[in-house]
Every structure is written in structure tokens, then in C-alpha cells.
């Protein structure tokens, strides 16, 4: 099992990179003032991004 996990981790990291970049870009947009600094907007954005990630990546999606 450790060998399978060691092989899967780089693959998972590469596959989740676009979603992590989207999370980072949203945070930067809030800091700059392009997005509202709202807890509700934050939750809605990250919930939709989480659903998209799970639909796209399936078992490789981030588990929170």
C-alpha cells in the first residue's frame, strides 16, 4: 500500500493544481478588491469549486 500511495501522491498533486490555483486567485482578488470580502461569497465560490473538483477528479479530489 505505501508504494501505491507514493505513486498516487504526485499524480494527485498534478491533477489538483488547477483547482488550487483557482482558490489562490480568488484569495488574491479579494485582497486586491476585485471580489467582495464576504463570507457568503467565499462559501459559495469554494463550494462550487469543490463540487466541480469532485465531479472532475472523482477519487483524486481533495478530501476536506
Beta strands, then each sheet from edge to edge (+ up, - down):
end
